[in-house]
Structures are given as structure tokens and as C-alpha cells.
């Protein structure tokens, strides 16, 4: 009898940890645990100053009446973020007593961490792609992500919160509000534009050309409204400063290209090669993404449960490909794609052990400071393995979708009629 009870309890525990339908329960428990964990970290781990003071100095320049981006600077250099960053950090400037109340700022970012995690968890619950224990791996096990939020106070997490809010809104068919949030995210940091190729394809395939124009107008309008004081004063300096695509990063901070000689890392031809690889990979993926999104456009009208997987995957892949081909990844950039990695790993056809190995190696690479030849090589190898699995999965998914055979039959009929 005891052995039977033990087997039953083991089965229940396995179902609780492995059934994607239980992700909502795991999410609630983990959010409560994270609240306690973040408080303990704030109280017990020393804050490290990197960019916060510079952020406050840049904001002070605007508050003092300077709207020329070429003259706005902090200790770490010129202001290089769009106008949304200025207004968000202006609020933080006042709330934290001109940036001097660091402990309060940390608690604010702790709250932002929980909001970000809740938004990501909601995507996982909606898609039912990952088992509950993956949410545990995603939340409490990453030292680097906690550090980026509550020990460094970077602006990258603020941008990602708005990005995940936008994806949640797209899933719920609130397209205009989602576009508004997406553009707000871009206005805080340009890395969110890595999602833009996938999102443009989503607009065109799911909404059609007229509605795509509406959504793009919303995105553009948000940027213009937020930047009005700077555009009215020195428009060219604003565009050059806030959307400088030609920035050259310092080799000493790179996480992903440490195995290269510095002269190659800084060479213009190398940057152009990365751009070509980025665009070529996006082009290669476009056909399959379009087919997945076409199926989503049909299934969402029914609606079919969990079909939002077909929407989320192209968006996450678009961002991941951009990170793969990034000219340089700094440690705070990990948050750009960290919370989507688990979803992507569980989208590959690999066994669970390989998925966990990929995630573990990536985590190890991002926690190796300073980066080394081997850590940067291991990061690229993990990225390539993950991308290979994703490409195989998307190709198979397109062949297996219920609409594929219908579309093939329609083409055959059309040819016969011709």
C-alpha cells in the first residue's frame, strides 16, 4: 500500500512539474518566491554603479533646457538612447530624489522585474509550449538577469518589459495598443528593433496591407511625439544621436567576439559581413514564418487553443537571429533574449537533455567575466545549435500544418484549370 501511495504521489508531482497546463500555478508560486528573493538580494548584495549616474546626468541636461542631443552627456559618454528613455528616467530622477536614493531605485526595479516575469509567464501559459519546471529555470536560477535589473539598474529591462507587454497585446488581438507599446519600447532602447522584421511580417500576413499601414503609422507617431522637443530644436543631432546604427563598441566589453583579434572586431568589413549574414538568415526564414503566420491568421478566427505559438515563434526567432549576428554583446544585453531562450529551446526537436545543455552553456558563457576565447566560442556554438534546431522545426511544422495540404490541393486545381 505504501509503495502504491508513493507511486501515485510521484506521478502527481511529475504531472505538476511537466504538464504545460500547470504553468499558471508555477507562475504564481515563482512570482511570490521572486518577491522574497529580490528583497533579500537588495538587502544583502552590494549595489554596483555602472550607468545609473550617467543616466541621471543626461536627464539633468534635458531638465536644464538642453534639447541638442550632441550636447547631452554623462560620465560614460554621450546620450545614445531615444526620447522615451529621457522621459522614463526623468520620472525615476524625481521619484528617487535626483537619482540619489539608490535603494528606492532598486526596489522600483525589483517591481519591474516581477512585471517583466509576469508578462513572460503569461506568454508561456498562453502558448503552452514549455513545462512548469522550465519557468523555475527561467526565474530563480539566473544570477545575471537579477543583477541587470536590481543591482545595475540598466535601461535594457525597461525596454523589454514594454516589448513583452506588446507581444501579450498582439496575442489578445489588441494590435494598435500593442504597436503603441512596441514603439515605446523602441523609444527606450533600439535593440527592440531586432523584433521589427518578424513584426512587419506579422502585420502583413495577419492584418493585411491597409492595417499594416495603420500599425506602422502608430509606431512612427509615437516616436515623433516623444521626440518633439528635440526634433523642434536640433532634429539632425537627435536622429544621429538616438538612432546611431554605426556605433563601434569597445572590444574589452564584448561577450560574443572575444576569440577574434581586436583589429578584425573593429574592421568595417567584419561589421558588413555580420549584417549580410543577419539579412540572409532572415530572408531564409521568411517563407516558413509567412506560412506559420498564414495558418495563425486562419486559426485565430475559430479560435483554436494555443495557436498563438504560430505568432510568438517568428517574433522570438527574429530577435534571436539579430542577437546571433550582433556586432558586440555586452553583459546587460543578455536580457534582450534571455526570457525567450527557453521557449526557443523547447521549440527545437532536440531531446530535453540537449535543450537543457544549450541553456546551461549559454548561461555559463554570460556569467564568465571577463569573457574568454572559449566562452565566446561556446556561446556561438550554442547559438548555432539552437538556430539549427529552430530551422528544422519550422520546416517540419510548415509541412505538417493542416493548411499545407489544402494549399497544395488549391495550387494543383489552379494549375489544372490553367
N, C-alpha and C positions, 0 to 999 in steps of 0.2 A: 504493500500500500504506500509506503514512504517513497519507494522508487517511482511509482506512478505519479504521486504528487510532485515529486522533484522534476519529472519529465514534463508534466503539464506546466509547471511554473517556468521551466526553461523555454518551453515553446512559446509561452506568453511573452517572456522577456525578449526572445528573438523577434517575435512579431512586432513588439513595441519598438524595437530598435531598427528593424529592417523594412517595415512596411511604409512606403511613402505616404500612405493615407494618415499616418500618425505624426507627420511633420508639424502640424499645428500645435500638438501637445508639447513636442520637443521645443518648439519655438517659444512658447510661454515660459517653460521652465528655464530655458537658457537666457532669456531676456532678464528674468529675475536674478539669475546667477551672475550675469554680467554687471548688473547694477551694483551688486556687492563687490565683485572683483574690481571694477573700476574705482570704486571708493577706496578700497584697500591699496590699490596701486598709487592713487593720487596722494594718499596719506603716507605711504611707505617708501616710494621711489622718487628720487630726486628729479626735478624738472630740468630739462636741458634746453638752454636758449640757442636757437638757430636762426629763425626768420621772424619771430613774433615782434621783436623790437623794430626790425626793418619795416614790417607791415604797418606798425603804428606811426613810424616816421613818414612813410609815404602818404598815409591818411592825413596826418597833420599838415602836410604840404597842401593838400586839396582844401582842407578846412581853413587854411590861412589865405585862400584865394588864388592859388596857383592851378590853372587848368591847362597848362602846357606840359604834356607828358614827358617831353625831353628834359624838363627841369625837376621832375618828381623823382626823388631818390631816397634810399635808406642805406644803412650800413653795409648791406650786401650788394648794393648796386642800384641801377635804375628800376623804376616801376615797369614791369613787363606783363601785367595782367590787365584784362579788360575792365570796363567801368563797373560791372556788377561786383567785382572784388572790392572796389573802393567803397561802395555803399554798404556792403555787408560788414566790412571791417570798420567802417565808421560807426555802425551800431555797436560793435564789440568794443570799439575805442571808448565810447561814452559809458557803456554798461560796466566796463572794467576799470573805471577811473583813469582814463587816458592810457590804458594798457598796463597800468602798474599793479593791478590786482590779479596776479598770475593764478592764484589758487581758484578764484572765481572763474577765470577763463578756462581752467582745466575742468571744472565741474560743468561748465557750459558744453565743452567738447565731449565730456562723458555722456551728456544727454544727446548730443548729436550722434555719438557712436551708437547709442541704443536706437535712435530713429533710423539710422542707416541700416542697422542689423534687422530691424523690424521690416523695413521695406524689402530687403533682400529675402528675408524669410517668407514674406508674402508671395514673392515670385516663385520661390521653391514650393510653397504649398499649392499655389495655383497650377503649376506645371506638373507636379508630382513626378519629377524626374529623379530626385535623389532620396535615399532613405534617411530617416531621422538622425542616425549616428553621424552622418556627414555634416549636419548642422552643428553638431558638437565640435567636429574637427574645424569647421569654419570659424567658430566663435572664440572659444576659450583657449585654443592651442597656439594662436599666432601672437607672439611677443611683438613682432614688428608692427602689426596693424594697430595694436593697442598703443604702442609708442607714438606712431604717426598722429593718432588722434589726441591723446591726453597728456603725452609727455613732450610733444613738439609743437602742437597747435598749428599745423600746416593748413594751407587753404585747399589742398587737394581733396580732403574728405568732404568739405562743404560742397564742392562741385559734384562729387559722386553721389551725395545724398539727393540732390536735385535730379541727377541723371536717373537714379533708381526710382524716384518718385514719378518721373516721366514714363518710364517703362511700365510701372504699375498702372498709370492712367491709360496708356496705349492698350494694355491688356483689357481694361474695363471699357474700351471704346470711347474714352474721353480724349479725342485726338487733339483738339485745339488747346485744351488745358495742358495736355502732355507736351505739345510743341512749345508752349509758353515755358514750362519747367525745363525742357531741354535747352532752350535758348538762355534761360537764366544760368544753367549750369555752364554753358559755353562762356557766358559773360564773367565767370569767376576764374575759369582756367581753360585754356584752349585744348587740353588733352581730350576733352569730351568730343571734339570734332572727329576723333577716331571712330565714333559710332555713326558719323554722318553718312558714309557710303551705304551702310546697311539700312539706315533710317530712310534715306532717299528711295531706296528700292522698296522698302515697306510702303511708303507713301504711294509710289507709282503703282505697285501691284495690288495693294489692298484698297486704296481710296480712289485711284484713277487720276488722270492728269489735272482736271479742274480743281479737285480738292487738294491735290499736291501743291498747286499754286497758292491756295489759301494757307496751307500749313507753313510753306516757305515764307509767305508774307508775314505771318505771325512771328516766325523766328527772326526775320530781318527787322521787323518793327520793334521787337524787344531790345535788340542791340542798339538801334538808333535812339530810342527813348532813354535808355540808361546812359548813353554816351553824349547826350545833347550838350551839356556844359562844355565838354572837351571838344566836340565837333564844331561848336559855335566859336570857340576860341582859337584852337590850332588843330584843325581836322587832320592834316597830313601827319603831324607828330603823334597824334593819337593812334591812327591806323598803324603807323610804323612801330610805335612802342608797344601797343596792346596786342597786335597780331603779327609779330615778327617771326616769320617762318624760317628765317635764315640764321637764327641764333646758334652760336657754336658753344657747346658745353665743355667744361673743363674735364680733361682726361682723368684727373685724380679722383673724381667722384663717380665714374662710370661703374655700373654693376655688370653690364652685359658685354662690353667690348674690351675687358681688361687683357685678354690674350693677344690683342693686336699691338704692334708698335704705335707709339703716340703719333708719329708722322702720318701713318695711314688713317688713324682715327680722325685726325684733323683735316685730312685731304678732302677737297671738294668732290673729286671723282667718286670717293667712297660714299659720300652722302647721296650723290646722284644714283649710285648703284643700289643703295638701300631703297630709295624712292621708286626706282624701276621695279625692284622685287616686290615692294608693297603693292604697287598698282597692278602688276602682273598676277599676283596671288588673288587680289580682289576680283580681277577680271575672270580668273579661272573659276572662282566660287559663284559668280553672279548667276549663271544658268541654273545651278541647283538651288540656290537661295530663292530665285524667282519662282521655281516650281513649288518649293515648300510654301512660299507665301501665297501663291495662287491657290493651293489647297486650303491654306488658312482662311483666305477670303471667302471660300465656299463653305467651309465647315463652321465658321463663326456665326453664320446666319441660322444654323439649325437650332441651337448651338450644340456642338459636340464637346463633352468634358475634356479638359486638358489639351485642347487643340492649340492653346497659346504657346505650347512648346515650339510650334512651327514659326511663331513670331519672335520668340526670345532668342532662338539659336542664331539666326543671321545677325542680330544685333550684337550678341556676345562674341560671335566669331569675327565680325568686322573690327571690333575693338581689340581683340586678341591678336589679330594679324597686324594691326597698327603697332601694338606693343612689341611684337616679334621683330619688326623692322625699324624700331625706334633708333635714332642716331645715338642716343645715350639714355640710360635709365638710372635715375638717382634713387636713393633708398625710399624716399617718400612716395615715389611713383608706383610702388608696389600696390597701393590702394586703388590704382587705376583699373586693375583687373583681378585682384585677389578674390573678391567675392563671387566672381563669375567662373573662376578656375574649376571649382568643384562641380558646377553644373556641366561645364565643358568636358571634364574628365569622365563624368557619368554618361556622356553622350557618345563616347568612343566605344568601339566593340571590344576593347581590351578586358581581360579578367580584372576582378576587383583588386587583386594584389598589385597589378601593373598600374592601375589608376592611383592607388594609394602611394606607390613608389614615385610616380611622376609628381604628385602633390608634395610628397615629402622632400624630394630632391630640390624642387623649386623653393620650398620654404627654407631649406638649408642654405641654398645659394643666397637668398635675400637676407639671411641672418649671419652671413660671413662678412665681417668688417675688419679691415678693408677687403674689397673683392680681390680674388686671386685669378691666376690663369685658369686653374682647374674649376673654380666656382663659376666663372663666366662661361667656360666651355660646357659645363654641366647644365647651366641654365639654358643655353641654346639647344643642347641635345634634348632636354625635356620639352622645350617649346616645339621642336621639330617632331618629336614623337607624338605629342598631343595634337598638333596640326594634322599629321598623317592620319591619325585615328578619326579625326573630325571629317576629313575629306572622304575617307572610306564610308563613314556613317551616312553623310549627306547623299553620297552617290547611291548607296543602297536604299535609303529612305525614299529617294525620288523614284526608284524602280518599283518600290513596294507600295507606294501610296495608292489608294483606291481610285484616284482620279487619273493615274498614269495610263491604265488600260483603256479607260474611257476616252482619253485624249488621243491615244494611238488609234483606237477604232474610228474616232472622228476624222483623223488625218487620212486613214485608209479610204473611208467613204468619200472624202473630198477629192482624193486622187482618182477614184473610180468615176466620180461624176465628171471630172475634167477629161 
